[in-house]
Amino acid sequence: MLALSILAALVALGAITLGNSLKIVKQYERGVVYRLGRVNAEPRPPGMTAIVPFVDKLEKVNLQIVTMPIPAQEGITRDNVTVRVDAVIYFKVVDPRKAVVDVEDYQLAVGQVAQTSLRSIIGQSELDDLLTNRERLNQGLAIMIDSPAVDWGVHIDRVEIKDVALPETMKRSMSRQAEAERERRSRVIIADGELQASNKLAKASEAMAHTPSALQLRLLQTIVEVAAERNSTLVLPFPVELLRFLENNTPTAPPTTEAGAKSTTEAGVTPTTDTPAEAADRSGSDTTSSAPADLDAIVQAMSESLKLTGLMPEQERVTSDMPEQERTTSDSAARSDSADQEEHLGHA
């Protein structure tokens, strides 16, 4: 009976010892063995491994890539802008022995180095670099963190700046700057278009100057376009030729009294002395006699133009439609009435 109890105790002790001596290391892990507190062998590979019970201690180290967010750090850029920048870091253990021997907690150490390096990057960079040139900053930040992490058996795989938080005043200033830049571009484009259009119009005017019929065709095309939009409205431009006709046929001022007297003396006619009223009547009659033909032509042209445009009043249109003899009679009567009024005022 005593022998059976001793045998059972030995079996139980052997099972416990076997359980403590056999360890399983996963594929993504490595086992660092401490024998009496001293690392005296290479890390154990994945699978089942045996250690000496109560003498060896196995510590497993994860070799997977660790994703660690870096808390947002507030700093002042080189161009004196206060920003808050947060990032994320990816790293992994490449030397399990250094990771467990040379540093107490490699994850905490990597996190602290990442925060200080991020602050340094903020102070060395400008705001435009943080917003537009992040790839270069990410590479510089990874080099700064990887430099001390190499001694800890840790490799920095990648560092990414996630967000750059700007003050509200800076956001408004940047929006105004972007708006002003867009406005400048639009004005430059409009001015360029006006310049090109003016060059084309200048070439078109030169072509029309050499070919007058082109201007007439353009006028007819404009009338067609206006008639297509508003069928009840038709615009007829005032002809420039009529203005030139009026300018060329404007009566000149009557000759002065001295010139008339001189011409009379040279012709051998003795000048007569007239009263002011008689002189006025004579000058008015001379002017009237020299101008009727020109006035009739001007009135005729103006009446024709006003008839075309529809702007001539009904009374004037009737007068213009009168025969030439009646219109001349009415004009002479009007002139005689005005001469009588002037003579009466002169005697008064």
VEXSE-920458 format. One record per residue (C-alpha): x, y, z. Coordinates in steps of 0.25 Angstrom, whole numbers, padded with zeros to 4 digits, always signed. Each point is the difference from the previous one (the first is absolute). Layout:
XYZ...
//
This chain:
+0000+0000+0000+0011+0009+0003+0007-0003-0013-0012+0003-0008-0001+0014+0007+0015+0003-0003-0002-0005-0014-0012+0009-0002+0008+0012+0005+0011-0002-0009-0009-0001-0012-0007+0013+0004+0014+0007+0002+0004-0005-0014-0012+0005-0006+0002+0014+0006+0014+0000-0004-0003-0004-0014-0010+0011-0001+0009+0010+0005+0011-0004-0009-0008+0000-0013-0004+0013-0007-0006+0004-0013+0005+0012-0008-0010+0005-0010+0004+0003-0015+0001+0016+0002+0007-0002+0014+0014-0003+0004+0004-0005+0014+0011+0006+0008+0005-0010+0011+0006+0005+0013+0008-0010+0007+0002+0004+0014-0002+0014-0004+0009+0000-0012-0002+0000-0015+0010-0011-0004-0007-0005-0013-0006+0005-0013-0015+0002+0000-0008-0012-0002-0007-0002-0013-0015-0003-0002-0006-0013+0004+0002-0009+0013+0012+0003+0008+0005-0006+0013+0007+0007+0012+0005-0004+0013-0011+0001+0010+0003+0010+0012+0013+0004-0007-0004+0006-0013-0010+0011-0003-0006+0002-0014-0005+0014-0004-0007+0001-0013+0002+0012-0009-0010+0004-0011+0006+0003-0014-0013+0005-0006-0001+0015-0005-0005+0008+0011-0009+0012-0004+0001+0011+0011-0007+0014-0001+0008+0012+0004-0008+0010+0008-0003+0013-0006+0012+0010+0002-0002+0015+0001+0011+0008-0005+0005+0013-0008+0005-0001-0014+0012+0007-0005-0009+0011-0006-0007+0002+0014-0013-0007-0002-0006-0009+0011-0004-0013-0004-0004-0014+0005+0005-0012-0007-0003-0015+0003+0007-0012-0007+0000-0015+0000+0013-0009+0001+0002-0014-0005+0012-0008+0006+0004-0014+0003+0010-0008+0008+0012-0005-0008+0009-0004+0012-0008-0007+0011+0013+0000+0009+0002+0015+0000-0015+0003+0001-0001-0007+0013+0014+0002+0006+0005+0014-0005-0013+0008+0003-0011-0002+0011-0012+0002-0009+0003+0002-0015-0014+0004-0003+0000+0012+0010+0013+0004-0005-0003+0000-0014-0013+0008+0003+0008+0011+0008+0010+0001-0011-0011+0002-0010-0006+0011+0007+0013+0008+0002+0004-0002-0014-0014+0005-0005+0002+0013+0008+0013+0002-0006-0005-0002-0014-0011+0010+0003+0010+0010+0004+0009-0002-0012-0011+0001-0010-0008+0011-0006-0015-0001-0001+0000-0002-0015+0009-0012+0002-0009-0006+0010-0012+0001-0010+0006-0003-0013+0013-0007+0002-0004-0011+0010+0008-0011-0007+0013+0006+0003-0003+0003+0014-0005-0014+0002+0014-0005-0005+0007+0009+0009-0008-0003+0012+0002-0015-0002+0015+0002-0001+0000+0008+0013-0008-0011+0008+0008-0012-0007+0013+0006+0005-0001-0003+0015-0009-0012-0003+0010-0008-0007+0008-0002+0014-0013-0006+0006-0002-0011-0011-0012+0008-0006-0001+0004-0015-0009+0012-0004-0008-0005-0012-0008+0013-0003-0005+0013+0006-0012+0008-0005-0005+0013+0004-0015-0001+0001-0005+0014+0002+0004+0014+0002-0010+0009+0008+0001+0014-0003-0006+0012+0008-0013+0006-0005+0006+0013-0004+0011-0007-0008-0011-0008-0007-0007+0013-0004+0012+0007-0005+0004-0012-0008-0014+0000-0006+0001+0015-0004+0013-0003-0006-0005-0011-0008-0012+0009-0004+0009+0011-0004+0009-0009-0009-0012-0006-0007-0005+0014-0002+0014+0004-0006-0001-0012-0009-0014+0004-0005+0004+0014-0003+0013-0004-0008-0008-0010-0008-0011+0011-0003+0011+0010-0004+0006-0010-0009-0013-0003-0007-0002+0015-0002+0013+0002-0006-0002-0011-0009-0014+0005-0004+0006+0014-0002+0010-0006-0010-0010-0008-0008-0009+0013+0000+0011+0008-0005+0003-0010-0011-0015-0001-0004-0001+0016-0001+0012+0000-0009-0006-0010-0009-0013+0008+0000+0007+0013-0003+0006-0007-0013-0014-0006-0003-0012+0009+0003-0010-0010-0005+0005-0009+0012-0006+0011+0010-0013+0000-0008-0001-0015+0001+0003+0001+0015-0011+0010+0002-0010-0009-0007+0005-0012+0009-0003+0008+0012-0014+0004-0004-0003-0015-0003+0005-0003+0014-0008+0011+0007-0013-0004-0008+0002-0015+0004+0000+0004+0015-0011+0010+0000-0009+0000-0012-0008+0013+0003+0013+0008+0001+0009+0004-0011+0012+0009+0002+0005+0008-0012+0013+0008+0003+0002+0014-0004+0008+0001-0013+0014+0006+0002-0001+0005-0015-0011+0009+0004+0008+0007+0011+0011+0002-0010-0010+0006-0010-0005+0010+0010+0014+0003+0004+0005+0003-0015-0013+0008-0003-0001+0009+0012-0001+0015-0005+0011+0009+0002-0001+0013+0008-0004+0012-0009+0011+0010-0004+0002+0012+0009-0004+0014-0004+0014+0005-0002+0003-0011-0010-0013+0003-0007+0003+0015-0001+0014-0003-0005-0005-0010-0011-0011+0011-0004+0011+0011-0001+0009-0009-0008-0012-0003-0010-0002+0015-0002-0013+0001+0007-0002+0011+0010-0004-0005+0014-0013+0004+0006-0002+0004+0014-0011-0009+0006-0007+0001+0014+0003-0012+0009-0014-0006-0002+0002+0001-0016+0014-0007+0002-0006-0011+0008-0011-0002-0010+0011-0001-0011+0009-0009+0007-0012-0009+0004-0005+0000-0015+0014-0004-0005+0002-0011+0010-0014-0005-0004+0003+0000-0015+0013-0007+0002-0005-0011+0009-0013-0005-0005+0006-0011-0008+0009-0005+0011-0011+0001+0010-0010-0008-0009+0010-0011-0002+0003-0001+0015-0015+0000+0003-0002-0010-0010+0011-0009+0005-0005+0002+0015-0014-0003-0004+0004-0013-0007+0008-0005+0012-0011+0003+0010-0010-0007-0009+0009-0012+0000+0002+0000+0016-0014+0004+0003+0004+0011+0009-0006+0012-0009-0012+0007+0006-0013-0001-0008+0000+0015-0003+0014+0001-0005-0002-0013-0008-0012+0007-0007+0008+0012-0003+0011-0008-0006-0010-0007-0009-0005+0013-0005+0004+0004-0014+0013+0008-0002-0007+0013-0004-0010+0000+0011+0011-0003+0010+0009+0012-0005-0012+0009+0001-0003-0004+0014+0015+0002+0003+0001+0014-0006-0013+0004+0007+0006-0005+0013+0013+0008-0003-0007+0013-0004-0008-0001+0013+0013-0001+0008+0006+0011-0008-0012+0009+0003+0001-0003+0015+0015+0004+0000-0003+0013-0008-0010+0003+0010+0009-0002+0012+0011+0008-0007-0009+0012-0001-0005-0001+0014
//
